[in-house]
């Protein structure tokens, strides 16, 4: 694998003189989804890598502060802003949002049982419906769409958790493109393609806005897709 990587770099060094570049085939795709042999393979893979990276935090204070501002502006008249942060691993997301705003009341989920070791976190597969959460949240936030093996189902589930005027905020960066997919991160898409992908899946049942800025922990350009549902029950249109 190391020899292959060195060869790739050497060829690109030569092609660079001709203003050309060798790229992976997957990087030409708008989106890509890794196929698992079973749900158990998906679940076990996610739990393994969760434990391996338990102290690694992708979320950053700058982006979360922007999200808090979006929530304050949207729900300025609310005494409390209730939400869920899906795929929050060690709970940094929800706990930071509540640290910087006494109006925000949120908890996080993760598929790994390690979620139960962290404050305001529970173990839960974010694809699954929890009847107690239906139509009950002002916001849902995630930066873990790339870890979904059924991204359409995940988005539909998150939308179902929103109140009528609630918002789903999906953070996505250029590191989450098709060429970044793997057994660990099964879904990848160009950030600029996501609005098209979302509307392909859900059509006019949703409305999308976006903002972007650079993350404070790794300087990656991060897009925040702010999704509203235009009807109570959003169905998947595209298979």
KEGU-579601 format. One record per residue: x, y, z of N, C-alpha, C in turn; residue in three letters. Coordinates in steps of 0.2 Angstrom, whole numbers, plus 5000, padded with zeros to 4 digits. Example, Ala and Ser with C-alpha at 12.3 -4.5 7.8 and 13.67 -1.06 7.14 Angstrom:
<atoms>
506649725039506249785039506649845039ala 506449895035506849955036506450005039ser 
</atoms>
This chain:
<atoms>
500449945000500050005000500450065000unk 501050065004501450125004501850134997unk 502050074994502350084987501850114982unk 501150094983500650124978500550194979unk 500550214986500450284987501050324985unk 501650304985502250334983502250344975unk 502050284972501950284965501450344962unk 500850344966500350394965500650464965unk 501050474970501250544971501850564966unk 502250514964502750524959502450534952unk 501850494950501550514944501250584944unk 500950604949500650664950501150724949unk 501750704952502250754951502450764944unk 502450714940502650714933502050754929unk 501450734931500850764927500750834929unk 501050854935500950924937501250974932unk 501850954929502150994924501751004918unk 501250964917500850974911500150994914unk 500151024920499551044923498950994923unk 499150934924498650874924498750844931unk 498250804933498350764939497950694939unk 498250644942497950584943497450584949unk 496850564948496450564954496050494955unk 495850484961495450414962494850424958unk 494550364956493950364952493350384956unk 493350374963492850384967492750464968unk 493350504968493350574969492950604963unk 492850574958492450604952491650604953unk 491450564958490750554960490450604964unk 489850624963489550674967489450644974unk 489250574975489250544981489350474980unk 489450434986489650364986489450334992unk 489250274992488950244998489350174998unk 489650155004490050095005489450045007unk 489549985004489049925005489349875010unk 488949875016489149825021488749755019unk 489049705022488649635021488049625025unk 488049665031487449665036487449725040unk 486949735044486849785049487349775054unk 487449705056487949695062488649715060unk 488849705053489549725051489549805052unk 489049835050489049915051489049935058unk 488649905062488649925069489349905073unk 489649845071490249825075490849875072unk 490749895066491349935063491250005066unk 490650035067490650095070490850095077unk 490650045081490850045088491550035089unk 491849995085492549985085492950055084unk 492750085079493150155078492950205083unk 492350205085492150255091492650245097unk 492750185099493150165104493850185103unk 494050175097494750195095494850265095unk 494350305093494450375092494050415098unk 493950385103493450415108493650485111unk 494350495111494550565113494650615107unk 494550595101494550635095493950675094unk 493950735093493350785093493350815086unk 492950795081492850835075492550905076unk 492050905080491650965081492151025084unk 492051085082492451135085492051195088unk 492351235092492051285096491751335091unk 492151355086491951405081491251385078unk 491251325075490651305071490051305076unk 490151275082489651265087489351335089unk 489851385089489551455091489151485086unk 489351465079488951485074488251455074unk 488251395076487551355076487151385082unk 487451395088487151435093486851495091unk 487151535087486951595085486351585080unk 486351535076485751515071485151505076unk 485251465081484751445085484451505089unk 484851545091484551605095484151645090unk 484451655084484051695080483351665078unk 483451605076482851565074482251565080unk 482551545086482051535091482151585097unk 482151655095482351705099481751715105unk 481151695103480651695108480551635113unk 480951585111480851525116481251535122unk 480951515128481351515134481851455134unk 481751405131482251345130482251325123unk 482751305120482851275114483051205114unk 482651155113482751085114483051055108unk 483551015109483850975103484150915104unk 484450885099484850825099485450835095unk 485950805097486650805093486750735092unk 486650715085486750645084487450625082unk 487750565084488450545083488950585087unk 488750605093489250655096489750615100unk 489850555100490450515103490550525110unk 490950575112491050595119490650645122unk 490150675118489750725121489950795120unk 490450805117490750875116490250925113unk 489850905108489450945105488850975109unk 488450935112487950955116488150995122unk 488650975125488951005131489251075130unk 489551075124489851145123489251195121unk 488751175117488151215116487851235122unk 487751195127487451215133487851255137unk 488551245137489051285140488951365138unk 488851375132488951445129488251475129unk 487651435130487051465130486551425135unk 486351465140485851445145485151435142unk 485051445136484451435132484351365129unk 484951335127484951275124484951215129unk 484551165127484451105131484551045127unk 485051015127485150965122485550895125unk 485450845121485750785123486050755117unk 486550705117486850675111486750605111unk 486850575105486750505104487350475101unk 487550415102488050375098487850305098unk 488050265093487850195092488250155097unk 488850175100489250145104489050145111unk 489050095115488950095122489350145126unk 489850165123490250215127489950275128unk 489450295124489050355125488750355132unk 488550305135488350305142488850325147unk 489450335145489950355150490050425150unk 489650465146489750535145489150575147unk 489250635149488650675152488250695146unk 487550695147487050705143487050665136unk 487350605136487350565131486950495132unk 486750465127486450405127486650355121unk 486650295122486750245116486150245112unk 486250255106485650255101485850255094unk 485650215090485750215082485350265079unk 485650315077485250375074484850365068unk 484850305065484350285060483750265063unk 483650245069483050215072482650275075unk 481950255074481450295077481350285084unk 481350345088481150335095480450375096unk 479950345097479350375097479250435102unk 479650435107479650495112479950555109unk 480350555104480650605101480250635095unk 479750605092479450625086479150695087unk 479250735083478950805083479050845089unk 479650835093479750865099480350905100unk 480750915095481350955095481351015091unk 481651065094481751125090482351125085unk 482851085086483351075082483651005082unk 483950975077484450915077485050945073unk 485650925076486250945073486650875073unk 487050875067487550815067488150835062unk 488650805063489250815059489450745057unk 488950695057489150625057488750595051unk 488450625046488150595041488550555037unk 489250565037489750525033489750455037unk 489550445043489550385046488850345046unk 488450365041487750335040487850285035unk 487550225036487550175030486950175026unk 486450215029485750225026485650305026unk 485950345023485950415024485250445023unk 484850415018484150445017483750425023unk 483850365026483450345032483650395038unk 484250405038484450445044484150515043unk 484250545038483950615037483150615038unk 482850565035482150555037481950555044unk 482350515048482250505055482350565058unk 482950605057483050665060482550725059unk 482250725053481750765051481050755055unk 480950695056480350675060480450695067unk 480950705070481050725077480950805078unk 480850835072480850915073480050935074unk 479950985078479351015078479151055071unk 478651075071478351105064478851155062unk 479151195066479651255064480351235066unk 480451175067481151155069481651155063unk 482251145065482751145059483251085060unk 483451055055484051005055484651045052unk 485151035056485851065054486351015053unk 486551005047487050955045487650985043unk 488150975047488850995045489250945041unk 489550975036489850935031490450975028unk 491050935027491650975025491950935018unk 492450965016492750935010493050875011unk 493150855017493550795019493050735019unk 492350755018491850705018491550695011unk 492050695006491850684999491850604997unk 491750594991491750524989492350484990unk 492950524989493550484990493750474997unk 493350505002493550495009493150435012unk 492750405008492350345010492750285012unk 492450245016492850185018492350145023unk 492550085025492150045029491950085036unk 492450125038492350175044491850225042unk 491950265037491450315035491150305028unk 490550265028490250235022489950285017unk 489750345020489450395015489850455014unk 489950475007490350535006489950565000unk 490050635000489750674995490050744995unk 490150774989490350844988489950884992unk 490150934996489750975000489251014995unk 489551034990489151074985488651034981unk 488650964982488150924979487650904984unk 487750914990487250894995486550924994unk 486450994993485751014992485350974986unk 485750964981485450924975485250854978unk 485750824981485550754984484950754989unk 484950804993484350804998483750814994unk 483750854989483050874986482950814981unk 483450774979483350714975482950664979unk 483150664986482850614990482150634993unk 482050704994481450724997481050774993unk 481350804988480950854984480750914988unk 480150934986479850994989479650984996unk 479750924999479550915006479950955011unk 480550975008481051015013481251075009unk 481551125013481851185011482551185014unk 483051205010483751205012484051275011unk 484451295017484851355017485551325019unk 486051375018486751355020487151415022unk 487651395026488151445028488851405028unk 489351435027490051405028490551445031unk 491051415034491551455037492151405038unk 492651425041493251375042493251355049unk 493351285050493351265057493951285061unk 493951295067494451325071494951265073unk 494751205073495251155075495651125069unk 495451125063495851095058495851135051unk 495451195052495451245046495151215040unk 494751165041494351135035493751185034unk 493551195028492951225026492351185027unk 491951215032491351175034490751215032unk 490251175028489651195026489151175032unk 488651215033488151205038487451205034unk 487151145032486551145029485951145034unk 485551195033484951215037484351185034unk 484051135036483551105033482851105037unk 482351135033481651135036481251085033unk 480751065036480251015033479651065031unk 479351045025478751085023478151045024unk 478150995027477550955029477750905035unk 477250885039477450855045477750785044unk 477550745039477850685038478250685031unk 478850685032479350685026479450615024unk 479350595017479450525015480050525010unk 480350475009480950465004480650454997unk 480850494993480550494986481050454981unk 481650454982482150424978482450354981unk 482450304977482750244979483450234976unk 
</atoms>
